[in-house]
Amino acid sequence: MSAPRAIVRHVRWTLAPNQEPDAEPQTYTMLCVVCGESSAAAEEWDAPQGWALSHSGRKPSHRTYRELTTRPWRTWMNS
């Protein structure tokens, strides 16, 4: 009976934003820090910005927001 054998190879990987044609789109969302409500995710900045301004108009004490950007990333082995 022979002992188990393994081959281990160390490789370097690269991590970068995914700009392939089939990559998911980058999206933007605004989150109200006061109440936790948020805009819908959008590929353009206008809709989340408009949501934040409207939200502050409806709730004047809600003036602190967090921008959430979702950017697709990918990895690959270096040759």
Phi, psi and omega in degrees: 000135180260153180283151177300146179233150178219148173245124180245129179235126177269129179229155174269143179244154174244141176236127182207160175304140181279112179246018177293155180302330182264011180293149173296152179286153171285137180231159181235142177219145173249134181243127175284120182288333183288313186244349179087357176290154180217160175286168171287151176291140180217151180282340177248157185282336188302312184296312178297323178295315178298321178299314182298317179295318178294320180297317177295325177295322179282330183226083188303338179277354180265093185236010181240126184230160175235129176274131176246116179251127177252115182239125179287141179235161176217159177238158172205153178280136174284145179272000000 
